[in-house]
Amino acid sequence: MPDSLGNPPVSDKASSELPRLSLVYARHPTYGVDIFIAGKEGASDLELLRSKGITTVVNCAVNLDFNFVDQPKLVSDHRNSVHGPGEIRYYKIGLIDGDGNPDTQMLAAHYILRAALEQVLPEKPSYPRRERGGVLVNCRGGRSRSVVVVSLFLHLTLPDQFPTLQSAIAFVREKREIPEDEWYKAPKPVLAASAERAAAWARAIEAGKV
């Protein structure tokens, strides 16, 4: 049944197949790197990530994880939990695709993505993944959480090009090749509203008002 606004019911099953990996923004002028979006299929494909020069993954989903640890000499097994430096630098935001996220988490998502681009790792053997290449932002389907986080980031870091959050969302939808009949859930309205509030907070922080 449609909701009160006439939107069709939201389903985990996509009505279209999106690309495994989408280049959303090439050579961000501040950071000089490419920004990609993918769902679980693209984000879990190490060969694909390497072929695109991606060195960092920012996972927006709380209900999805990856194990990028792939070097036996660097891996430990502690009570059945394999750990060690991964093949990809990996950051986790952990958003819910709908209600349930505090607004502070959306604000944190923006700063975690910025940290993934700005963090400088020390020249120590325990930090083997110091390469600085493209950044992939993912969620399970690559159409809601990742779209809103990248849109928020573009709006705040490139305000002349994306003066509103909605202009950034429209741009990201096009680059991700999301069909118009799925825009109502790409991103979910509750996430877009949270991102609007996060943007206001971020601007206040940058202006020294918080």
Buried (B, 14 or more C-beta within 10 A) or exposed (E): EEEEEEEEEEEEEBEEEBBBBBBBBEEBEEBEBBBBBBBBBBBBBBEBBEEBEBBBBBBBBBEBEBEBBBEEEBBEEEEEEEEBBBBBBBBBBBBBBBEEBEBEBBBBBBBBBBEBBEEEEEEEEEEBBEEBBBBBBBBBBBBBBBBBBBBBBBBBBBEEEBEEBEBBBBBBBEBBEBEEEBBBBBBBEBBBBBBBEBBEBBBEEEEEEE
